[in-house]
Amino acid sequence: MNKNRTVPFFPFSEKIELAIDNLKKLIKRPSLQKIFSAVADVTGVAHEEITSRSRGGYVKLARNILVGVCREVGYRLVDLQSELRRDLSVLSRWGNASESSKEKKMVQMVMEKLNA
């Protein structure tokens, strides 16, 4: 073993934070269909409604959550564009809307459902 090699030192609290962050991450990126299903379970809005042209409040919320979750698990907006049939600027706006406190909680609920 090489004695000149240094091992990075992490304080205990940083090790715990790293372990928690690793637990929150998905091992494998779920399919868009699984994400749609989890969003539908949490929000009560079906896949067909999310991809429709409807502008209802619950549908908007579900779209925001969907884009937020997709970003969280590693999808790019371009990956969602054909599924949702929307412009990138619209998808970006939905993703930004998912950053509010209410939407963040719901994104976390969907993430937990996907991790289960």
C-alpha positions as CSV (number, residue, x, y, z in Angstrom):
1,M,0.0,0.0,0.0
2,N,1.3,3.4,-0.9
3,K,1.9,5.4,2.3
4,N,2.0,8.7,0.4
5,R,-1.6,8.4,-0.6
6,T,-3.8,10.7,1.5
7,V,-7.4,9.8,2.4
8,P,-9.8,12.6,2.4
9,F,-11.0,13.5,5.9
10,F,-14.7,14.0,6.3
11,P,-16.1,15.1,9.6
12,F,-18.9,12.9,11.0
13,S,-21.7,15.3,10.1
14,E,-20.6,15.5,6.5
15,K,-20.5,11.7,6.2
16,I,-24.0,11.5,7.5
17,E,-25.2,14.2,5.1
18,L,-23.6,12.3,2.2
19,A,-25.2,9.1,3.2
20,I,-28.6,10.7,3.5
21,D,-28.2,12.4,0.1
22,N,-27.3,9.0,-1.5
23,L,-30.4,7.4,0.0
24,K,-32.6,10.1,-1.5
25,K,-31.2,9.4,-5.0
26,L,-32.9,6.8,-7.2
27,I,-30.8,3.9,-8.1
28,K,-32.3,3.7,-11.6
29,R,-34.1,6.4,-13.5
30,P,-37.7,5.5,-13.7
31,S,-39.5,5.5,-17.0
32,L,-41.8,8.4,-18.0
33,Q,-44.8,6.1,-17.7
34,K,-43.9,5.3,-14.0
35,I,-43.5,9.0,-13.3
36,F,-46.8,9.8,-14.9
37,S,-48.4,7.0,-12.8
38,A,-46.9,8.2,-9.6
39,V,-47.9,11.8,-10.3
40,A,-51.4,10.6,-11.1
41,D,-51.5,8.7,-7.8
42,V,-50.4,11.8,-5.8
43,T,-52.4,14.5,-7.6
44,G,-55.4,12.6,-8.8
45,V,-54.9,13.8,-12.4
46,A,-54.7,11.1,-15.1
47,H,-52.0,10.9,-17.7
48,E,-54.5,11.9,-20.5
49,E,-55.5,15.0,-18.6
50,I,-51.8,16.0,-18.0
51,T,-51.0,15.8,-21.7
52,S,-54.3,17.4,-22.8
53,R,-54.8,21.1,-23.6
54,S,-56.8,21.6,-20.4
55,R,-55.9,24.6,-18.3
56,G,-57.6,23.6,-15.0
57,G,-55.9,24.4,-11.7
58,Y,-55.3,20.7,-10.8
59,V,-54.0,19.9,-14.2
60,K,-51.6,22.8,-14.1
61,L,-50.4,21.6,-10.6
62,A,-49.9,18.0,-11.9
63,R,-47.9,19.3,-14.9
64,N,-45.7,21.4,-12.6
65,I,-45.1,18.3,-10.4
66,L,-44.4,16.1,-13.3
67,V,-41.7,18.4,-14.8
68,G,-40.2,18.9,-11.3
69,V,-40.0,15.2,-10.7
70,C,-38.5,14.6,-14.2
71,R,-35.9,17.2,-13.6
72,E,-35.1,15.6,-10.2
73,V,-34.5,12.1,-11.6
74,G,-32.4,13.4,-14.5
75,Y,-34.7,13.9,-17.5
76,R,-34.1,16.9,-19.7
77,L,-36.9,19.2,-20.9
78,V,-36.2,18.0,-24.4
79,D,-37.0,14.4,-23.3
80,L,-40.5,15.6,-22.2
81,Q,-41.2,17.8,-25.1
82,S,-42.7,15.1,-27.4
83,E,-44.7,13.5,-24.6
84,L,-46.3,16.7,-23.4
85,R,-46.4,18.4,-26.8
86,R,-45.3,21.7,-25.5
87,D,-42.6,24.3,-26.3
88,L,-39.4,24.2,-24.2
89,S,-40.2,27.6,-22.7
90,V,-43.5,26.3,-21.4
91,L,-41.9,23.2,-19.9
92,S,-39.2,25.5,-18.3
93,R,-41.9,27.6,-16.8
94,W,-43.7,24.5,-15.4
95,G,-40.4,23.3,-13.9
96,N,-39.8,26.7,-12.2
97,A,-43.3,26.6,-10.8
98,S,-42.5,23.3,-9.2
99,E,-40.0,25.1,-6.9
100,S,-42.7,26.7,-4.7
101,S,-43.2,25.2,-1.2
102,K,-46.5,23.4,-2.0
103,E,-45.2,21.9,-5.2
104,K,-41.8,20.9,-3.6
105,K,-43.7,18.9,-1.0
106,M,-45.7,17.1,-3.7
107,V,-42.6,16.5,-5.8
108,Q,-41.1,14.9,-2.7
109,M,-44.2,12.7,-2.2
110,V,-43.9,11.5,-5.8
111,M,-40.2,10.8,-5.3
112,E,-41.0,8.7,-2.2
113,K,-43.6,6.8,-4.2
114,L,-41.0,6.1,-7.0
115,N,-38.5,5.0,-4.4
116,A,-40.9,2.5,-2.7
